[in-house]
Amino acid sequence: MGAAEEIAYLDNAASTPLCPEAAEAMAPMHREMYANPTGAHRMARDTRRRIDDARDVMAEALGSEPGEIVFTGGGTESDNLAVVGRHMQVGGVAVCAAVEHHAVLEPVEHLGGRVAPVDASGVVDLDRLAAVLDESVTVVSVMLANNETGMVQPLGEVAEAVRSGAPQAVLHTDAVQAFPWLDVASLAACADLISVSAHKFGGPKGVGALVVRDGVELSPLLLAAARSGGCARAPTTPRGLLAWPRLPKRC
């Protein structure tokens, strides 16, 4: 490929290029902000303040409190933390829709959970979802928008079915694909756990977030993890987090 050849990139639904604003925000990490944000000294506190700024921005965009934002290493970790972390904490049965991303579908199947069918258009069948719900179910995952078809799920109706048929369950939604295009704060207000990933809207790869509503408890996926936003996970590198406040809200 010649240096002067122009490239028409048409796969933004899968992953977006790093936007200039994000790259600029991350640059100081190489020169100035290399301290561990969990430390007590001044440089560590400065780094932690920048991370807290990113947390505030994401909380506003996702309709949550800042303390409910848990930064992760991407959408896959967010999904796994929601499903597996909940199962490890309280046991019970995990349920998901048949069209979930493999980051949800495979953990549910690995845990011996249940998969609810969808109709011909890819929308979760609410009657058949209700049929697999009972008091043993502790987590239900239904994505907000499908990453292959773009189909938007009726999350409010799903939440009603879950509250009625599985009163012990929390509702997780994978909003990774939805966030650049939809008002996740409004459409996912009924969800207890919400996954997003920065690379879908101009951010760096390897940076994600999980909303963990107040009162929802998850177990860590990694031992020796740090406490973060209501659950435990390994400390996230600050470099990618500094990009969050500079990312566009929509692609």
C-alpha positions, -999 to 999 in steps of 0.1 A, spaced: 0 0 0 16 33 -11 21 61 14 0 85 -7 -29 60 -11 -61 71 7 -79 46 29 -117 44 31 -123 28 65 -158 14 66 -158 -7 98 -165 18 125 -192 -3 139 -165 -28 149 -139 -4 161 -132 33 156 -98 51 151 -84 69 181 -97 105 179 -71 133 181 -86 147 213 -82 113 230 -46 110 218 -38 145 231 -53 137 265 -33 105 268 0 120 258 10 134 293 10 99 307 42 92 289 60 122 304 43 133 336 15 111 349 32 78 355 25 75 392 3 47 406 -31 63 413 -36 42 444 -6 58 461 -7 86 488 20 109 474 13 141 454 19 126 419 -3 97 427 -31 120 439 -28 141 407 -32 110 386 -62 98 407 -79 132 402 -77 129 365 -92 94 367 -120 108 389 -126 134 362 -131 106 337 -154 89 361 -176 120 364 -179 123 326 -189 86 322 -213 88 351 -231 117 335 -232 100 301 -245 68 315 -270 82 340 -252 69 371 -234 82 401 -196 85 398 -192 59 425 -211 34 404 -185 35 375 -160 7 375 -133 11 349 -123 -22 331 -100 -34 304 -128 -33 278 -162 -46 269 -153 -83 273 -141 -78 309 -171 -56 317 -195 -83 305 -176 -111 322 -175 -91 355 -212 -85 353 -222 -122 346 -194 -142 363 -189 -117 391 -226 -118 400 -227 -156 399 -196 -159 421 -211 -135 446 -245 -150 451 -247 -182 430 -279 -191 413 -287 -192 376 -275 -169 348 -298 -161 319 -292 -143 286 -308 -138 252 -297 -160 223 -282 -131 203 -258 -118 230 -222 -111 222 -200 -140 230 -186 -121 260 -220 -127 276 -232 -159 259 -201 -180 266 -199 -171 304 -237 -179 307 -232 -212 290 -200 -220 309 -220 -214 342 -247 -238 330 -272 -210 326 -302 -206 304 -306 -190 270 -338 -172 260 -348 -174 223 -355 -144 200 -380 -139 173 -373 -138 135 -362 -102 137 -338 -108 166 -358 -93 194 -360 -113 226 -392 -132 229 -407 -119 262 -430 -149 267 -401 -173 262 -379 -152 284 -405 -153 311 -406 -191 308 -369 -195 318 -372 -171 348 -377 -182 383 -365 -174 418 -332 -193 412 -321 -168 386 -297 -141 399 -285 -123 367 -302 -117 334 -283 -102 305 -300 -87 274 -280 -63 252 -294 -29 243 -284 -30 206 -270 -59 187 -235 -56 173 -243 -74 141 -280 -66 132 -284 -32 151 -316 -44 165 -326 -25 197 -341 -46 224 -371 -35 245 -351 -32 276 -379 -17 297 -402 -46 290 -373 -70 297 -368 -53 331 -405 -58 339 -403 -95 331 -372 -99 352 -386 -81 382 -418 -102 380 -403 -136 372 -369 -135 389 -372 -111 418 -337 -120 431 -320 -112 397 -301 -81 386 -304 -70 350 -273 -65 329 -272 -49 295 -243 -49 271 -244 -13 257 -211 -14 240 -226 -11 205 -254 11 216 -235 39 234 -222 58 203 -257 59 188 -283 58 215 -292 76 247 -280 49 270 -286 69 301 -324 69 293 -328 36 276 -308 16 301 -320 34 332 -338 2 342 -306 -19 342 -285 -27 373 -253 -33 353 -243 -16 320 -212 -23 299 -195 1 275 -161 2 257 -141 32 246 -129 19 212 -164 20 198 -165 59 199 -130 72 193 -112 60 224 -83 36 230 -86 -1 229 -83 -19 262 -105 6 282 -140 -1 292 -165 6 320 -192 -12 339 -220 7 357 -226 -12 390 -257 3 406 -256 11 443 -264 -21 463 -254 -45 436 -225 -67 447 -200 -85 425 -171 -108 432 -137 -100 417 -125 -120 387 -89 -115 398 -76 -121 432 -55 -94 449 -77 -69 431 -83 -33 442 -116 -20 454 -132 1 427 -167 15 425 -185 -11 445 -167 -42 434 -132 -55 431 -110 -57 400 -74 -53 390 -62 -16 389 -67 -1 354 -39 17 337 -46 55 340 -33 62 305 -64 52 286 -88 66 312 -75 101 306 -91 99 272 -127 95 285 -134 132 291 -123 141 256 -143 115 237 -172 125 215 -206 115 230 -217 102 196 -198 90 165 
